[in-house]
Amino acid sequence: MRDHNACRQFIDQQITEHGLSKVGEVYHSFDGAGFTATICLTESHISIHTWPEFGKVTFDVFLSNFKKNNNDITEAIFEAVKQYFEATVIVKNTISR
């Protein structure tokens, strides 16, 4: 939850594995705490915010269904991130777009 470089490698792997296209990214580490990241994709975006001092992570993956249905990819990335952080889901919202 503190190592944004490891998370960046993991997210890049997910993007490549699922055939998505990254157009930009910003990662920012907070001194002695977690990090925040936003990855812009041609398909939309992924964002991650960590609070290791509270054992909390928020994660959003938004993929447009304009050219093709990306629902399965969205769910696969969600599950991979959940495993990466060894997270227990407290709230999950799904919006089909």
C-alpha positions as CSV (number, residue, x, y, z in Angstrom):
1,M,0.0,0.0,0.0
2,R,3.0,2.3,0.2
3,D,5.0,1.1,-2.8
4,H,3.6,2.9,-5.9
5,N,6.4,1.6,-8.1
6,A,5.3,-2.0,-7.5
7,C,1.7,-1.1,-8.1
8,R,2.6,0.7,-11.3
9,Q,4.3,-2.4,-12.6
10,F,1.2,-4.5,-11.6
11,I,-1.2,-2.0,-13.3
12,D,0.9,-1.8,-16.4
13,Q,0.8,-5.6,-16.6
14,Q,-3.0,-5.5,-16.3
15,I,-3.3,-2.9,-19.0
16,T,-1.1,-5.0,-21.4
17,E,-2.8,-8.3,-20.5
18,H,-6.2,-6.9,-21.3
19,G,-5.2,-5.0,-24.5
20,L,-6.0,-1.6,-23.1
21,S,-4.2,1.6,-24.2
22,K,-2.6,3.9,-21.7
23,V,-2.4,7.6,-22.7
24,G,-1.0,9.0,-19.5
25,E,-0.5,8.5,-15.7
26,V,0.2,10.2,-12.5
27,Y,1.4,8.5,-9.3
28,H,2.0,10.5,-6.1
29,S,3.4,9.1,-2.9
30,F,2.7,10.8,0.4
31,D,5.5,11.1,2.9
32,G,5.3,8.1,5.3
33,A,1.9,7.1,4.0
34,G,0.2,5.8,0.9
35,F,-0.1,6.9,-2.6
36,T,-2.6,8.1,-5.2
37,A,-2.6,7.2,-8.9
38,T,-4.7,7.9,-11.9
39,I,-4.1,6.1,-15.2
40,C,-5.8,7.6,-18.3
41,L,-6.7,5.1,-20.9
42,T,-8.2,5.5,-24.4
43,E,-11.0,3.3,-22.9
44,S,-11.4,5.7,-19.8
45,H,-9.4,5.4,-16.6
46,I,-8.2,3.6,-13.5
47,S,-7.6,5.3,-10.1
48,I,-6.2,4.0,-6.9
49,H,-5.9,5.7,-3.5
50,T,-4.2,4.0,-0.5
51,W,-4.3,4.7,3.2
52,P,-1.9,2.1,4.8
53,E,-2.2,3.7,8.2
54,F,-5.9,2.6,8.1
55,G,-5.5,-0.5,6.0
56,K,-7.8,1.0,3.3
57,V,-7.7,1.2,-0.5
58,T,-10.1,2.7,-2.9
59,F,-10.0,1.6,-6.5
60,D,-12.0,2.6,-9.6
61,V,-11.8,1.0,-13.0
62,F,-14.0,2.7,-15.7
63,L,-14.0,1.2,-19.2
64,S,-16.3,2.5,-21.9
65,N,-18.4,0.1,-23.8
66,F,-18.7,2.4,-26.8
67,K,-16.7,0.3,-29.3
68,K,-17.0,-3.0,-27.5
69,N,-18.3,-4.5,-24.3
70,N,-15.5,-4.2,-21.7
71,N,-17.6,-5.5,-18.7
72,D,-15.5,-8.8,-18.5
73,I,-12.2,-6.9,-18.6
74,T,-13.5,-4.4,-15.9
75,E,-14.4,-7.3,-13.6
76,A,-11.1,-9.2,-14.3
77,I,-9.1,-6.1,-13.4
78,F,-11.2,-5.5,-10.3
79,E,-10.5,-9.1,-9.1
80,A,-6.8,-8.8,-9.9
81,V,-6.5,-5.6,-7.9
82,K,-8.4,-7.1,-5.0
83,Q,-5.9,-10.0,-5.0
84,Y,-2.9,-7.7,-5.4
85,F,-3.9,-5.8,-2.2
86,E,-5.3,-8.9,-0.5
87,A,-8.4,-6.8,0.0
88,T,-11.8,-7.5,1.5
89,V,-14.4,-5.6,-0.4
90,I,-16.6,-3.4,1.8
91,V,-18.5,-1.6,-0.9
92,K,-18.6,-2.4,-4.6
93,N,-20.6,-0.3,-7.1
94,T,-21.0,-1.4,-10.7
95,I,-22.3,0.9,-13.4
96,S,-22.6,-0.4,-16.9
97,R,-21.8,2.2,-19.4
